[in-house]
C-alpha cells in the first residue's frame, strides 16, 4: 500500500499497477520495478510532489532445456519442455529435425513436445531447438539453441 497525505486531491503516476491512482493510499501491484510519482494538491491549490520506488524481485532462475527425453509412455521424461519460463514474455520455441524441417513450434511457455510430428511418433534421433524470449524483469531479449536427443 502506498501512502500520501496533506492534500485534498491525489494523483499517482504512472497508474499502471494501482487499484486507484486518485486515492491517497492506493494498493500497488506492479509486475516490474516501478517509480511512482505522487502529486498532492491542497484546498488552497498548492501542489507538492514526491516519488516512491516499488521494487519487484523475481526469483526467475535460469532458462533450461533438457538435452534428452524418452517419450515411451513410462511416465518419466515423456515430454520435453522449457523450464524457468515464469519471468519471460514474447516466447518462441522451435524444434527442427536434422534436415532443418520444423517439427514443433510454440509461443506458449507451458507447451511441451511429446516427440511426435504430424501425429506420428518419431524414431530416436537428435533434434535442434531454437528459443527466443524477453525477460520481463529487464526487457532484455535473449536467444538460446541446442540439441536434444529423443530416446525410447
N, CA, C and O atoms as a GROMACS GRO file, in nm:
protein
  608
    1UNK      N    1   0.085  -0.117   0.000
    1UNK     CA    2   0.000   0.000   0.000
    1UNK      C    3   0.090   0.123   0.000
    1UNK      O    4   0.183   0.133   0.080
    2UNK      N    5   0.060   0.216  -0.090
    2UNK     CA    6   0.131   0.344  -0.093
    2UNK      C    7   0.056   0.443  -0.006
    2UNK      O    8  -0.065   0.430   0.014
    3UNK      N    9   0.128   0.540   0.046
    3UNK     CA   10   0.064   0.634   0.139
    3UNK      C   11   0.098   0.777   0.101
    3UNK      O   12   0.214   0.814   0.085
    4UNK      N   13  -0.007   0.859   0.086
    4UNK     CA   14   0.008   1.002   0.064
    4UNK      C   15  -0.075   1.076   0.168
    4UNK      O   16  -0.171   1.021   0.222
    5UNK      N   17  -0.038   1.202   0.195
    5UNK     CA   18  -0.115   1.280   0.292
    5UNK      C   19  -0.094   1.429   0.266
    5UNK      O   20  -0.008   1.468   0.187
    6UNK      N   21  -0.176   1.512   0.334
    6UNK     CA   22  -0.159   1.657   0.330
    6UNK      C   23  -0.235   1.729   0.222
    6UNK      O   24  -0.211   1.847   0.199
    7UNK      N   25  -0.325   1.662   0.155
    7UNK     CA   26  -0.395   1.728   0.046
    7UNK      C   27  -0.542   1.692   0.039
    7UNK      O   28  -0.595   1.617   0.121
    8UNK      N   29  -0.604   1.750  -0.061
    8UNK     CA   30  -0.745   1.717  -0.086
    8UNK      C   31  -0.760   1.632  -0.212
    8UNK      O   32  -0.857   1.559  -0.227
    9UNK      N   33  -0.663   1.644  -0.304
    9UNK     CA   34  -0.664   1.558  -0.423
    9UNK      C   35  -0.527   1.494  -0.439
    9UNK      O   36  -0.424   1.551  -0.404
   10UNK      N   37  -0.530   1.373  -0.493
   10UNK     CA   38  -0.407   1.295  -0.509
   10UNK      C   39  -0.403   1.240  -0.651
   10UNK      O   40  -0.505   1.197  -0.706
   11UNK      N   41  -0.285   1.241  -0.709
   11UNK     CA   42  -0.268   1.188  -0.843
   11UNK      C   43  -0.136   1.110  -0.848
   11UNK      O   44  -0.028   1.168  -0.837
   12UNK      N   45  -0.149   0.978  -0.866
   12UNK     CA   46  -0.032   0.892  -0.876
   12UNK      C   47  -0.006   0.861  -1.024
   12UNK      O   48  -0.100   0.837  -1.101
   13UNK      N   49   0.121   0.863  -1.062
   13UNK     CA   50   0.152   0.823  -1.198
   13UNK      C   51   0.287   0.750  -1.199
   13UNK      O   52   0.376   0.786  -1.122
   14UNK      N   53   0.302   0.651  -1.282
   14UNK     CA   54   0.201   0.601  -1.375
   14UNK      C   55   0.090   0.530  -1.297
   14UNK      O   56   0.109   0.490  -1.182
   15UNK      N   57  -0.022   0.514  -1.360
   15UNK     CA   58  -0.135   0.449  -1.294
   15UNK      C   59  -0.128   0.297  -1.305
   15UNK      O   60  -0.204   0.226  -1.240
   16UNK      N   61  -0.036   0.248  -1.387
   16UNK     CA   62  -0.021   0.104  -1.407
   16UNK      C   63   0.009   0.033  -1.276
   16UNK      O   64   0.100   0.071  -1.203
   17UNK      N   65  -0.067  -0.068  -1.247
   17UNK     CA   66  -0.047  -0.147  -1.126
   17UNK      C   67  -0.111  -0.090  -1.001
   17UNK      O   68  -0.094  -0.146  -0.892
   18UNK      N   69  -0.186   0.020  -1.014
   18UNK     CA   70  -0.252   0.081  -0.898
   18UNK      C   71  -0.401   0.052  -0.903
   18UNK      O   72  -0.462   0.056  -1.010
   19UNK      N   73  -0.461   0.024  -0.787
   19UNK     CA   74  -0.605  -0.001  -0.785
   19UNK      C   75  -0.685   0.129  -0.798
   19UNK      O   76  -0.796   0.127  -0.851
   20UNK      N   77  -0.631   0.241  -0.750
   20UNK     CA   78  -0.699   0.371  -0.762
   20UNK      C   79  -0.594   0.482  -0.761
   20UNK      O   80  -0.549   0.523  -0.654
   21UNK      N   81  -0.554   0.532  -0.879
   21UNK     CA   82  -0.447   0.633  -0.886
   21UNK      C   83  -0.488   0.771  -0.833
   21UNK      O   84  -0.406   0.863  -0.833
   22UNK      N   85  -0.614   0.787  -0.790
   22UNK     CA   86  -0.658   0.916  -0.733
   22UNK      C   87  -0.679   0.906  -0.582
   22UNK      O   88  -0.726   1.001  -0.519
   23UNK      N   89  -0.645   0.791  -0.525
   23UNK     CA   90  -0.660   0.769  -0.381
   23UNK      C   91  -0.533   0.815  -0.308
   23UNK      O   92  -0.424   0.814  -0.365
   24UNK      N   93  -0.548   0.855  -0.182
   24UNK     CA   94  -0.431   0.889  -0.101
   24UNK      C   95  -0.348   0.765  -0.072
   24UNK      O   96  -0.226   0.774  -0.058
   25UNK      N   97  -0.413   0.650  -0.063
   25UNK     CA   98  -0.345   0.526  -0.025
   25UNK      C   99  -0.381   0.410  -0.119
   25UNK      O  100  -0.449   0.316  -0.078
   26UNK      N  101  -0.335   0.416  -0.243
   26UNK     CA  102  -0.369   0.306  -0.335
   26UNK      C  103  -0.285   0.181  -0.306
   26UNK      O  104  -0.177   0.189  -0.248
   27UNK      N  105  -0.336   0.069  -0.349
   27UNK     CA  106  -0.261  -0.055  -0.343
   27UNK      C  107  -0.187  -0.070  -0.476
   27UNK      O  108  -0.247  -0.060  -0.583
   28UNK      N  109  -0.056  -0.094  -0.467
   28UNK     CA  110   0.028  -0.108  -0.585
   28UNK      C  111   0.059  -0.255  -0.608
   28UNK      O  112   0.099  -0.326  -0.516
   29UNK      N  113   0.041  -0.300  -0.731
   29UNK     CA  114   0.073  -0.438  -0.770
   29UNK      C  115   0.143  -0.438  -0.905
   29UNK      O  116   0.094  -0.501  -0.999
   30UNK      N  117   0.256  -0.369  -0.918
   30UNK     CA  118   0.324  -0.367  -1.047
   30UNK      C  119   0.390  -0.501  -1.077
   30UNK      O  120   0.424  -0.576  -0.985
   31UNK      N  121   0.408  -0.530  -1.204
   31UNK     CA  122   0.474  -0.654  -1.244
   31UNK      C  123   0.625  -0.636  -1.258
   31UNK      O  124   0.700  -0.733  -1.260
   32UNK      N  125   0.670  -0.511  -1.267
   32UNK     CA  126   0.812  -0.480  -1.272
   32UNK      C  127   0.840  -0.365  -1.175
   32UNK      O  128   0.747  -0.296  -1.134
   33UNK      N  129   0.965  -0.345  -1.140
   33UNK     CA  130   1.002  -0.235  -1.051
   33UNK      C  131   0.955  -0.105  -1.114
   33UNK      O  132   0.983  -0.078  -1.231
   34UNK      N  133   0.884  -0.023  -1.036
   34UNK     CA  134   0.821   0.099  -1.088
   34UNK      C  135   0.845   0.216  -0.992
   34UNK      O  136   0.835   0.201  -0.871
   35UNK      N  137   0.876   0.332  -1.050
   35UNK     CA  138   0.885   0.455  -0.972
   35UNK      C  139   0.753   0.528  -0.988
   35UNK      O  140   0.715   0.567  -1.098
   36UNK      N  141   0.682   0.547  -0.877
   36UNK     CA  142   0.555   0.619  -0.877
   36UNK      C  143   0.579   0.762  -0.831
   36UNK      O  144   0.657   0.788  -0.739
   37UNK      N  145   0.511   0.855  -0.897
   37UNK     CA  146   0.516   0.997  -0.860
   37UNK      C  147   0.379   1.035  -0.806
   37UNK      O  148   0.277   1.012  -0.872
   38UNK      N  149   0.378   1.092  -0.687
   38UNK     CA  150   0.254   1.140  -0.626
   38UNK      C  151   0.253   1.292  -0.631
   38UNK      O  152   0.347   1.358  -0.586
   39UNK      N  153   0.146   1.347  -0.686
   39UNK     CA  154   0.124   1.492  -0.683
   39UNK      C  155   0.002   1.517  -0.594
   39UNK      O  156  -0.107   1.466  -0.621
   40UNK      N  157   0.022   1.596  -0.489
   40UNK     CA  158  -0.082   1.627  -0.391
   40UNK      C  159  -0.120   1.774  -0.407
   40UNK      O  160  -0.033   1.861  -0.418
   41UNK      N  161  -0.250   1.801  -0.408
   41UNK     CA  162  -0.299   1.938  -0.413
   41UNK      C  163  -0.384   1.963  -0.290
   41UNK      O  164  -0.470   1.882  -0.255
   42UNK      N  165  -0.357   2.078  -0.221
   42UNK     CA  166  -0.436   2.109  -0.101
   42UNK      C  167  -0.553   2.200  -0.137
   42UNK      O  168  -0.574   2.233  -0.254
   43UNK      N  169  -0.630   2.239  -0.037
   43UNK     CA  170  -0.750   2.320  -0.059
   43UNK      C  171  -0.719   2.461  -0.111
   43UNK      O  172  -0.808   2.527  -0.163
   44UNK      N  173  -0.595   2.508  -0.097
   44UNK     CA  174  -0.556   2.639  -0.148
   44UNK      C  175  -0.500   2.632  -0.290
   44UNK      O  176  -0.462   2.734  -0.348
   45UNK      N  177  -0.495   2.512  -0.347
   45UNK     CA  178  -0.442   2.496  -0.482
   45UNK      C  179  -0.292   2.476  -0.487
   45UNK      O  180  -0.234   2.469  -0.595
   46UNK      N  181  -0.228   2.466  -0.372
   46UNK     CA  182  -0.084   2.442  -0.367
   46UNK      C  183  -0.057   2.294  -0.395
   46UNK      O  184  -0.132   2.207  -0.352
   47UNK      N  185   0.051   2.268  -0.469
   47UNK     CA  186   0.084   2.130  -0.502
   47UNK      C  187   0.223   2.095  -0.454
   47UNK      O  188   0.310   2.181  -0.441
   48UNK      N  189   0.242   1.970  -0.429
   48UNK     CA  190   0.372   1.915  -0.394
   48UNK      C  191   0.381   1.775  -0.456
   48UNK      O  192   0.280   1.707  -0.473
   49UNK      N  193   0.502   1.734  -0.488
   49UNK     CA  194   0.523   1.602  -0.549
   49UNK      C  195   0.633   1.528  -0.476
   49UNK      O  196   0.724   1.588  -0.420
   50UNK      N  197   0.623   1.398  -0.480
   50UNK     CA  198   0.727   1.312  -0.424
   50UNK      C  199   0.723   1.180  -0.501
   50UNK      O  200   0.627   1.152  -0.573
   51UNK      N  201   0.828   1.101  -0.486
   51UNK     CA  202   0.835   0.973  -0.556
   51UNK      C  203   0.857   0.860  -0.457
   51UNK      O  204   0.909   0.879  -0.347
   52UNK      N  205   0.817   0.742  -0.499
   52UNK     CA  206   0.844   0.620  -0.424
   52UNK      C  207   0.871   0.510  -0.527
   52UNK      O  208   0.805   0.502  -0.630
   53UNK      N  209   0.968   0.426  -0.497
   53UNK     CA  210   1.001   0.314  -0.586
   53UNK      C  211   0.948   0.186  -0.524
   53UNK      O  212   0.979   0.153  -0.410
   54UNK      N  213   0.869   0.113  -0.601
   54UNK     CA  214   0.822  -0.019  -0.561
   54UNK      C  215   0.908  -0.119  -0.635
   54UNK      O  216   0.901  -0.130  -0.758
   55UNK      N  217   0.989  -0.192  -0.561
   55UNK     CA  218   1.082  -0.288  -0.620
   55UNK      C  219   1.016  -0.425  -0.628
   55UNK      O  220   0.963  -0.475  -0.529
   56UNK      N  221   1.022  -0.484  -0.745
   56UNK     CA  222   0.967  -0.617  -0.767
   56UNK      C  223   1.084  -0.711  -0.789
   56UNK      O  224   1.157  -0.698  -0.887
   57UNK      N  225   1.102  -0.805  -0.700
   57UNK     CA  226   1.208  -0.905  -0.712
   57UNK      C  227   1.148  -1.035  -0.763
   57UNK      O  228   1.048  -1.084  -0.711
   58UNK      N  229   1.210  -1.089  -0.864
   58UNK     CA  230   1.168  -1.216  -0.920
   58UNK      C  231   1.274  -1.320  -0.891
   58UNK      O  232   1.393  -1.294  -0.905
   59UNK      N  233   1.231  -1.436  -0.852
   59UNK     CA  234   1.322  -1.548  -0.841
   59UNK      C  235   1.298  -1.633  -0.965
   59UNK      O  236   1.232  -1.737  -0.960
   60UNK      N  237   1.354  -1.586  -1.075
   60UNK     CA  238   1.324  -1.647  -1.204
   60UNK      C  239   1.408  -1.769  -1.234
   60UNK      O  240   1.362  -1.861  -1.302
   61UNK      N  241   1.528  -1.772  -1.186
   61UNK     CA  242   1.616  -1.882  -1.220
   61UNK      C  243   1.660  -1.872  -1.365
   61UNK      O  244   1.638  -1.770  -1.431
   62UNK      N  245   1.720  -1.976  -1.412
   62UNK     CA  246   1.771  -1.980  -1.548
   62UNK      C  247   1.675  -2.058  -1.638
   62UNK      O  248   1.604  -2.147  -1.594
   63UNK      N  249   1.675  -2.021  -1.765
   63UNK     CA  250   1.602  -2.098  -1.864
   63UNK      C  251   1.682  -2.226  -1.890
   63UNK      O  252   1.804  -2.222  -1.907
   64UNK      N  253   1.612  -2.338  -1.892
   64UNK     CA  254   1.680  -2.466  -1.908
   64UNK      C  255   1.597  -2.558  -1.998
   64UNK      O  256   1.477  -2.573  -1.979
   65UNK      N  257   1.664  -2.618  -2.096
   65UNK     CA  258   1.602  -2.718  -2.183
   65UNK      C  259   1.683  -2.846  -2.167
   65UNK      O  260   1.803  -2.846  -2.194
   66UNK      N  261   1.620  -2.955  -2.123
   66UNK     CA  262   1.694  -3.081  -2.111
   66UNK      C  263   1.753  -3.122  -2.246
   66UNK      O  264   1.701  -3.084  -2.351
   67UNK      N  265   1.860  -3.200  -2.244
   67UNK     CA  266   1.922  -3.241  -2.370
   67UNK      C  267   1.884  -3.383  -2.412
   67UNK      O  268   1.936  -3.436  -2.510
   68UNK      N  269   1.793  -3.445  -2.335
   68UNK     CA  270   1.746  -3.579  -2.369
   68UNK      C  271   1.608  -3.602  -2.308
   68UNK      O  272   1.579  -3.552  -2.199
   69UNK      N  273   1.523  -3.677  -2.377
   69UNK     CA  274   1.395  -3.718  -2.320
   69UNK      C  275   1.352  -3.847  -2.386
   69UNK      O  276   1.403  -3.885  -2.491
   70UNK      N  277   1.256  -3.917  -2.321
   70UNK     CA  278   1.218  -4.051  -2.366
   70UNK      C  279   1.066  -4.064  -2.371
   70UNK      O  280   1.004  -4.109  -2.275
   71UNK      N  281   1.006  -4.026  -2.482
   71UNK     CA  282   0.859  -4.036  -2.494
   71UNK      C  283   0.814  -4.180  -2.519
   71UNK      O  284   0.764  -4.213  -2.626
   72UNK      N  285   0.832  -4.263  -2.417
   72UNK     CA  286   0.799  -4.405  -2.432
   72UNK      C  287   0.678  -4.446  -2.348
   72UNK      O  288   0.646  -4.565  -2.341
   73UNK      N  289   0.610  -4.351  -2.286
   73UNK     CA  290   0.488  -4.381  -2.212
   73UNK      C  291   0.509  -4.436  -2.073
   73UNK      O  292   0.413  -4.483  -2.012
   74UNK      N  293   0.632  -4.432  -2.019
   74UNK     CA  294   0.654  -4.487  -1.886
   74UNK      C  295   0.628  -4.386  -1.774
   74UNK      O  296   0.643  -4.419  -1.657
   75UNK      N  297   0.588  -4.265  -1.810
   75UNK     CA  298   0.557  -4.163  -1.710
   75UNK      C  299   0.677  -4.084  -1.662
   75UNK      O  300   0.662  -3.998  -1.576
   76UNK      N  301   0.795  -4.111  -1.716
   76UNK     CA  302   0.916  -4.038  -1.679
   76UNK      C  303   0.978  -3.975  -1.802
   76UNK      O  304   1.013  -4.045  -1.897
   77UNK      N  305   0.991  -3.844  -1.802
   77UNK     CA  306   1.053  -3.771  -1.913
   77UNK      C  307   0.987  -3.799  -2.047
   77UNK      O  308   1.055  -3.809  -2.150
   78UNK      N  309   0.855  -3.813  -2.047
   78UNK     CA  310   0.783  -3.843  -2.170
   78UNK      C  311   0.762  -3.721  -2.260
   78UNK      O  312   0.732  -3.735  -2.378
   79UNK      N  313   0.779  -3.603  -2.204
   79UNK     CA  314   0.761  -3.481  -2.282
   79UNK      C  315   0.877  -3.387  -2.256
   79UNK      O  316   0.936  -3.385  -2.148
   80UNK      N  317   0.909  -3.309  -2.358
   80UNK     CA  318   1.016  -3.211  -2.348
   80UNK      C  319   0.954  -3.074  -2.326
   80UNK      O  320   0.858  -3.038  -2.394
   81UNK      N  321   1.008  -2.999  -2.230
   81UNK     CA  322   0.959  -2.865  -2.206
   81UNK      C  323   1.073  -2.773  -2.167
   81UNK      O  324   1.183  -2.818  -2.135
   82UNK      N  325   1.044  -2.644  -2.169
   82UNK     CA  326   1.141  -2.544  -2.129
   82UNK      C  327   1.112  -2.510  -1.984
   82UNK      O  328   0.998  -2.478  -1.949
   83UNK      N  329   1.213  -2.516  -1.899
   83UNK     CA  330   1.199  -2.485  -1.757
   83UNK      C  331   1.245  -2.342  -1.730
   83UNK      O  332   1.332  -2.290  -1.799
   84UNK      N  333   1.186  -2.280  -1.628
   84UNK     CA  334   1.227  -2.146  -1.587
   84UNK      C  335   1.164  -2.035  -1.668
   84UNK      O  336   1.224  -1.929  -1.684
   85UNK      N  337   1.045  -2.057  -1.719
   85UNK     CA  338   0.980  -1.959  -1.808
   85UNK      C  339   0.885  -1.865  -1.735
   85UNK      O  340   0.810  -1.792  -1.799
   86UNK      N  341   0.887  -1.866  -1.603
   86UNK     CA  342   0.796  -1.782  -1.524
   86UNK      C  343   0.813  -1.634  -1.555
   86UNK      O  344   0.716  -1.559  -1.553
   87UNK      N  345   0.933  -1.592  -1.584
   87UNK     CA  346   0.963  -1.449  -1.600
   87UNK      C  347   0.992  -1.410  -1.744
   87UNK      O  348   1.073  -1.321  -1.768
   88UNK      N  349   0.927  -1.475  -1.840
   88UNK     CA  350   0.953  -1.442  -1.979
   88UNK      C  351   0.827  -1.399  -2.051
   88UNK      O  352   0.714  -1.432  -2.013
   89UNK      N  353   0.850  -1.324  -2.157
   89UNK     CA  354   0.743  -1.276  -2.244
   89UNK      C  355   0.795  -1.294  -2.387
   89UNK      O  356   0.913  -1.322  -2.407
   90UNK      N  357   0.709  -1.277  -2.486
   90UNK     CA  358   0.748  -1.290  -2.627
   90UNK      C  359   0.825  -1.419  -2.652
   90UNK      O  360   0.930  -1.420  -2.715
   91UNK      N  361   0.770  -1.526  -2.601
   91UNK     CA  362   0.833  -1.658  -2.605
   91UNK      C  363   0.814  -1.723  -2.742
   91UNK      O  364   0.703  -1.721  -2.796
   92UNK      N  365   0.919  -1.780  -2.796
   92UNK     CA  366   0.909  -1.857  -2.920
   92UNK      C  367   1.008  -1.972  -2.912
   92UNK      O  368   1.127  -1.952  -2.887
   93UNK      N  369   0.956  -2.094  -2.934
   93UNK     CA  370   1.036  -2.216  -2.925
   93UNK      C  371   1.011  -2.298  -3.050
   93UNK      O  372   0.896  -2.323  -3.087
   94UNK      N  373   1.118  -2.340  -3.116
   94UNK     CA  374   1.106  -2.420  -3.238
   94UNK      C  375   1.203  -2.537  -3.231
   94UNK      O  376   1.315  -2.524  -3.182
   95UNK      N  377   1.157  -2.652  -3.280
   95UNK     CA  378   1.240  -2.772  -3.284
   95UNK      C  379   1.245  -2.820  -3.429
   95UNK      O  380   1.144  -2.826  -3.498
   96UNK      N  381   1.368  -2.853  -3.474
   96UNK     CA  382   1.391  -2.894  -3.611
   96UNK      C  383   1.456  -3.032  -3.615
   96UNK      O  384   1.529  -3.070  -3.524
   97UNK      N  385   1.427  -3.106  -3.722
   97UNK     CA  386   1.496  -3.234  -3.740
   97UNK      C  387   1.633  -3.208  -3.803
   97UNK      O  388   1.670  -3.093  -3.826
   98UNK      N  389   1.707  -3.315  -3.832
   98UNK     CA  390   1.845  -3.298  -3.882
   98UNK      C  391   1.851  -3.242  -4.023
   98UNK      O  392   1.958  -3.203  -4.070
   99UNK      N  393   1.739  -3.238  -4.092
   99UNK     CA  394   1.734  -3.179  -4.225
   99UNK      C  395   1.684  -3.035  -4.222
   99UNK      O  396   1.669  -2.971  -4.326
  100UNK      N  397   1.658  -2.985  -4.102
  100UNK     CA  398   1.613  -2.847  -4.088
  100UNK      C  399   1.464  -2.827  -4.101
  100UNK      O  400   1.416  -2.713  -4.109
  101UNK      N  401   1.389  -2.936  -4.103
  101UNK     CA  402   1.243  -2.924  -4.112
  101UNK      C  403   1.185  -2.893  -3.974
  101UNK      O  404   1.219  -2.959  -3.875
  102UNK      N  405   1.099  -2.793  -3.969
  102UNK     CA  406   1.032  -2.755  -3.844
  102UNK      C  407   0.934  -2.865  -3.805
  102UNK      O  408   0.844  -2.898  -3.882
  103UNK      N  409   0.952  -2.922  -3.684
  103UNK     CA  410   0.862  -3.030  -3.642
  103UNK      C  411   0.780  -2.994  -3.520
  103UNK      O  412   0.683  -3.063  -3.488
  104UNK      N  413   0.818  -2.886  -3.451
  104UNK     CA  414   0.740  -2.840  -3.335
  104UNK      C  415   0.766  -2.692  -3.319
  104UNK      O  416   0.878  -2.645  -3.337
  105UNK      N  417   0.658  -2.618  -3.283
  105UNK     CA  418   0.672  -2.475  -3.262
  105UNK      C  419   0.567  -2.429  -3.162
  105UNK      O  420   0.454  -2.477  -3.164
  106UNK      N  421   0.606  -2.336  -3.075
  106UNK     CA  422   0.512  -2.286  -2.976
  106UNK      C  423   0.551  -2.145  -2.933
  106UNK      O  424   0.668  -2.108  -2.932
  107UNK      N  425   0.448  -2.069  -2.896
  107UNK     CA  426   0.468  -1.937  -2.835
  107UNK      C  427   0.417  -1.938  -2.691
  107UNK      O  428   0.414  -1.834  -2.624
  108UNK      N  429   0.378  -2.055  -2.643
  108UNK     CA  430   0.328  -2.072  -2.507
  108UNK      C  431   0.434  -2.141  -2.422
  108UNK      O  432   0.467  -2.257  -2.449
  109UNK      N  433   0.490  -2.073  -2.321
  109UNK     CA  434   0.594  -2.135  -2.240
  109UNK      C  435   0.552  -2.264  -2.169
  109UNK      O  436   0.639  -2.341  -2.128
  110UNK      N  437   0.424  -2.288  -2.154
  110UNK     CA  438   0.377  -2.408  -2.087
  110UNK      C  439   0.366  -2.529  -2.181
  110UNK      O  440   0.347  -2.642  -2.134
  111UNK      N  441   0.378  -2.508  -2.311
  111UNK     CA  442   0.365  -2.619  -2.406
  111UNK      C  443   0.481  -2.716  -2.393
  111UNK      O  444   0.593  -2.678  -2.359
  112UNK      N  445   0.451  -2.843  -2.421
  112UNK     CA  446   0.550  -2.949  -2.417
  112UNK      C  447   0.547  -3.024  -2.550
  112UNK      O  448   0.443  -3.036  -2.614
  113UNK      N  449   0.663  -3.075  -2.591
  113UNK     CA  450   0.670  -3.156  -2.712
  113UNK      C  451   0.670  -3.303  -2.672
  113UNK      O  452   0.747  -3.345  -2.586
  114UNK      N  453   0.582  -3.379  -2.735
  114UNK     CA  454   0.565  -3.520  -2.698
  114UNK      C  455   0.643  -3.616  -2.789
  114UNK      O  456   0.623  -3.738  -2.781
  115UNK      N  457   0.730  -3.564  -2.875
  115UNK     CA  458   0.811  -3.650  -2.961
  115UNK      C  459   0.741  -3.696  -3.085
  115UNK      O  460   0.783  -3.793  -3.149
  116UNK      N  461   0.631  -3.627  -3.122
  116UNK     CA  462   0.559  -3.664  -3.244
  116UNK      C  463   0.568  -3.552  -3.347
  116UNK      O  464   0.599  -3.437  -3.314
  117UNK      N  465   0.542  -3.589  -3.471
  117UNK     CA  466   0.533  -3.493  -3.580
  117UNK      C  467   0.418  -3.538  -3.669
  117UNK      O  468   0.414  -3.651  -3.717
  118UNK      N  469   0.324  -3.447  -3.690
  118UNK     CA  470   0.202  -3.478  -3.767
  118UNK      C  471   0.134  -3.603  -3.711
  118UNK      O  472   0.092  -3.692  -3.786
  119UNK      N  473   0.125  -3.608  -3.578
  119UNK     CA  474   0.059  -3.716  -3.503
  119UNK      C  475   0.129  -3.851  -3.515
  119UNK      O  476   0.070  -3.953  -3.480
  120UNK      N  477   0.252  -3.854  -3.563
  120UNK     CA  478   0.328  -3.979  -3.575
  120UNK      C  479   0.445  -3.976  -3.478
  120UNK      O  480   0.516  -3.876  -3.468
  121UNK      N  481   0.465  -4.087  -3.405
  121UNK     CA  482   0.580  -4.097  -3.316
  121UNK      C  483   0.708  -4.098  -3.398
  121UNK      O  484   0.716  -4.165  -3.501
  122UNK      N  485   0.806  -4.022  -3.353
  122UNK     CA  486   0.933  -4.016  -3.424
  122UNK      C  487   1.030  -4.119  -3.370
  122UNK      O  488   1.023  -4.157  -3.253
  123UNK      N  489   1.120  -4.164  -3.454
  123UNK     CA  490   1.224  -4.258  -3.414
  123UNK      C  491   1.330  -4.184  -3.333
  123UNK      O  492   1.340  -4.062  -3.341
  124UNK      N  493   1.409  -4.258  -3.254
  124UNK     CA  494   1.518  -4.194  -3.181
  124UNK      C  495   1.609  -4.116  -3.276
  124UNK      O  496   1.644  -4.163  -3.384
  125UNK      N  497   1.645  -3.996  -3.233
  125UNK     CA  498   1.728  -3.909  -3.317
  125UNK      C  499   1.770  -3.788  -3.235
  125UNK      O  500   1.726  -3.769  -3.121
  126UNK      N  501   1.855  -3.707  -3.294
  126UNK     CA  502   1.896  -3.581  -3.234
  126UNK      C  503   1.826  -3.469  -3.308
  126UNK      O  504   1.823  -3.467  -3.431
  127UNK      N  505   1.769  -3.375  -3.233
  127UNK     CA  506   1.697  -3.262  -3.288
  127UNK      C  507   1.763  -3.132  -3.240
  127UNK      O  508   1.838  -3.132  -3.142
  128UNK      N  509   1.734  -3.025  -3.310
  128UNK     CA  510   1.789  -2.894  -3.276
  128UNK      C  511   1.674  -2.805  -3.233
  128UNK      O  512   1.567  -2.805  -3.295
  129UNK      N  513   1.695  -2.729  -3.125
  129UNK     CA  514   1.592  -2.633  -3.085
  129UNK      C  515   1.649  -2.492  -3.090
  129UNK      O  516   1.770  -2.470  -3.076
  130UNK      N  517   1.560  -2.398  -3.112
  130UNK     CA  518   1.593  -2.256  -3.106
  130UNK      C  519   1.486  -2.190  -3.019
  130UNK      O  520   1.367  -2.216  -3.034
  131UNK      N  521   1.532  -2.106  -2.929
  131UNK     CA  522   1.444  -2.043  -2.832
  131UNK      C  523   1.472  -1.894  -2.829
  131UNK      O  524   1.588  -1.853  -2.827
  132UNK      N  525   1.367  -1.813  -2.829
  132UNK     CA  526   1.384  -1.668  -2.810
  132UNK      C  527   1.277  -1.621  -2.713
  132UNK      O  528   1.165  -1.672  -2.712
  133UNK      N  529   1.313  -1.520  -2.632
  133UNK     CA  530   1.222  -1.470  -2.530
  133UNK      C  531   1.272  -1.337  -2.479
  133UNK      O  532   1.386  -1.298  -2.504
  134UNK      N  533   1.185  -1.268  -2.407
  134UNK     CA  534   1.220  -1.140  -2.344
  134UNK      C  535   1.204  -1.157  -2.193
  134UNK      O  536   1.102  -1.208  -2.147
  135UNK      N  537   1.305  -1.115  -2.117
  135UNK     CA  538   1.295  -1.118  -1.972
  135UNK      C  539   1.204  -1.005  -1.926
  135UNK      O  540   1.230  -0.889  -1.958
  136UNK      N  541   1.099  -1.036  -1.851
  136UNK     CA  542   1.008  -0.931  -1.807
  136UNK      C  543   1.069  -0.846  -1.698
  136UNK      O  544   1.022  -0.735  -1.673
  137UNK      N  545   1.173  -0.896  -1.632
  137UNK     CA  546   1.237  -0.819  -1.526
  137UNK      C  547   1.322  -0.705  -1.579
  137UNK      O  548   1.334  -0.601  -1.515
  138UNK      N  549   1.382  -0.724  -1.698
  138UNK     CA  550   1.474  -0.623  -1.752
  138UNK      C  551   1.438  -0.577  -1.892
  138UNK      O  552   1.489  -0.475  -1.938
  139UNK      N  553   1.352  -0.652  -1.962
  139UNK     CA  554   1.321  -0.621  -2.101
  139UNK      C  555   1.425  -0.672  -2.198
  139UNK      O  556   1.415  -0.650  -2.319
  140UNK      N  557   1.526  -0.741  -2.146
  140UNK     CA  558   1.635  -0.792  -2.231
  140UNK      C  559   1.585  -0.906  -2.318
  140UNK      O  560   1.517  -0.997  -2.271
  141UNK      N  561   1.620  -0.901  -2.448
  141UNK     CA  562   1.585  -1.007  -2.541
  141UNK      C  563   1.696  -1.111  -2.541
  141UNK      O  564   1.814  -1.078  -2.549
  142UNK      N  565   1.656  -1.237  -2.532
  142UNK     CA  566   1.753  -1.346  -2.523
  142UNK      C  567   1.723  -1.451  -2.628
  142UNK      O  568   1.610  -1.464  -2.675
  143UNK      N  569   1.827  -1.526  -2.664
  143UNK     CA  570   1.813  -1.639  -2.755
  143UNK      C  571   1.895  -1.756  -2.700
  143UNK      O  572   1.997  -1.736  -2.634
  144UNK      N  573   1.849  -1.875  -2.727
  144UNK     CA  574   1.922  -1.995  -2.687
  144UNK      C  575   1.899  -2.100  -2.795
  144UNK      O  576   1.798  -2.098  -2.865
  145UNK      N  577   1.992  -2.192  -2.806
  145UNK     CA  578   1.976  -2.301  -2.900
  145UNK      C  579   2.058  -2.419  -2.850
  145UNK      O  580   2.149  -2.403  -2.769
  146UNK      N  581   2.024  -2.536  -2.900
  146UNK     CA  582   2.098  -2.654  -2.858
  146UNK      C  583   2.040  -2.780  -2.922
  146UNK      O  584   1.954  -2.773  -3.009
  147UNK      N  585   2.090  -2.893  -2.878
  147UNK     CA  586   2.048  -3.023  -2.928
  147UNK      C  587   1.968  -3.094  -2.820
  147UNK      O  588   1.988  -3.073  -2.701
  148UNK      N  589   1.877  -3.178  -2.865
  148UNK     CA  590   1.804  -3.264  -2.773
  148UNK      C  591   1.792  -3.401  -2.838
  148UNK      O  592   1.761  -3.413  -2.957
  149UNK      N  593   1.818  -3.504  -2.758
  149UNK     CA  594   1.813  -3.640  -2.808
  149UNK      C  595   1.684  -3.707  -2.765
  149UNK      O  596   1.649  -3.706  -2.647
  150UNK      N  597   1.614  -3.764  -2.861
  150UNK     CA  598   1.494  -3.842  -2.834
  150UNK      C  599   1.536  -3.988  -2.828
  150UNK      O  600   1.591  -4.042  -2.924
  151UNK      N  601   1.512  -4.052  -2.713
  151UNK     CA  602   1.543  -4.195  -2.697
  151UNK      C  603   1.414  -4.268  -2.661
  151UNK      O  604   1.319  -4.206  -2.614
  152UNK      N  605   1.412  -4.397  -2.681
  152UNK     CA  606   1.293  -4.477  -2.646
  152UNK      C  607   1.324  -4.572  -2.532
  152UNK      O  608   1.237  -4.647  -2.489
   0.00000   0.00000   0.00000
